[in-house]
Amino acid sequence: MALLKDYNNKCNFPYDFKLLVLCCVLLLGGCRQKTGERSEAGSEKNGDSKESVLYQNSVFTEPFGFPEGIEGPAVDADGTLYAVNFKKPGTIGRVDAEGNASLFVTLPEGSTGNGIRFNSSGHMLIADYTMHNILKVDMDSKEVSVYAHNDQMNQPNDIAIMDNDILFASDPDWDNSRGQIWRIDTDGAFTLLEGDMGTTNGIEVSPDNKTLYVNESVQRNIWAYDLSPEGDISNKRLLIKFDDFGMDGMRTDADGNLYVARYGKGTVVKVSPQGEVLKEIRLKGKKVSNIAFGGKDGTRAFLTLQDNGNIETFSTERPGRAYQMMKKNKE
C-alpha cells in the first residue's frame, strides 16, 4: 500500500486506472521472476549449468595431496580415476567422483610409477621407470607383478595401448636430450621401434589403431607414424612443432583429436589429426604432466598438475578414446 500511495502522488490519472497499472506491473514482474527460475533450473537439468561449460577448468582434488611426481592419470572400466605417487613416490592413488583421493596400492620396493593404462582384461599396467619394468596390478586382489622387464631401457615413461593389448613405451634419456620408442607385445617381449630420437615423452594411439603419436619434450615435436595391426610403425611424419615450452602426456578423443599437456605453459592444446591447433585450454597450474578422460560419459578431462600436486578437470564435446575402449571391453 505504501508503494501505491507513492505512485498516486506522482501521477494525475484516476485512482482506479493507477491501481490497474500497478497490478499489471507487479504481475509481470512476478511472471518474469518465475520464468527466470524455470529457465535456470532447466539449464541445470540439461547440463548447461556453469559447472558444465565446455573447456572451463576447475580444481578437482585438494592441492598437494600428491607430491611433485603426480603423473599417469587413467580411468578404469567403472569410471574410477587413478594417478601415480599419492602422498609419496612408489604408490598409486585412487580418486572418487567427488575428488577424494586415497591410497590404492603400494608398489614393490624401489619401483616408481609414471604412465598408467588398462588392458582389455581390466588389469592396470604401470610404467615403472626406476626398475625398468611394466608392472601389472590385479584390480581385485591388488597383487602387483612384473608384466615385462628390459634393462636396455633408459626408463619407461609414458605408455600407450592398442585395442589388441599391444603396448608402446616412450623411453627418454633426459641427460642427453635423446630418446627411443619400444613396443611390448602381450607375451612381454620388447622390440625397439626407433632408437635415435629426441626426448621422447607423451605417446598415444589413434581411435582406429592406425596411427601412433609420439612427442619429443625438449625438441617440441609431435611425430605421427602409420601403425600396423601387429604394432609395426612406418611413414614417420611431423604432425606439429611448437616454438616454446615443453610437452608431456597426450590422449586422443573419439574423433582422433590429440590433447597435449604443455608442461611449463599451463595449458592443454587440442590438435586435429591433420596437425591444426583447434583450441588451447588454460589451467590454474603450470606444470601439467598428463591427461585422461572419464566421467559418466567419458567427456570429462582430468589433468595432473605437478606444481600444485593435484588434479584439475574440464568438460569436452566428445569422449576420450581410452574411455570408449574400456567401455567396449566391459560389454
Buried (B, 14 or more C-beta within 10 A) or exposed (E): EEEBEEBBEEEEEEEEEBBEEBEEEEEEEEEEEEEEEEEEEEEEEEEEEEEBEEBEBBBBBBBEBBBBBBBBBBBBBEBBBBBBBBBEBBBBBBBEEEBEBEEBBBBEEEBBBBBBBBBBEBBBBBBBBBBBBBBBBBBEEEEBEBBBBBEEBBBBBBBBBBBEBBBBBBBBBBEEEBBBBBBBBBEBEBBEBBEEBBBBBBBBBBBEBBBBBBBBBBBBBBBBBEBEEEBEBEEEEEBBEBEEBBBBBBBBBBEBBBBBBBBBBBBBBBBBBEBEEEBBBEBBBBBBBBBBBBBEBBBBBBBBBBBBBBBBBBBBEBBBBBBBBBBEBEE
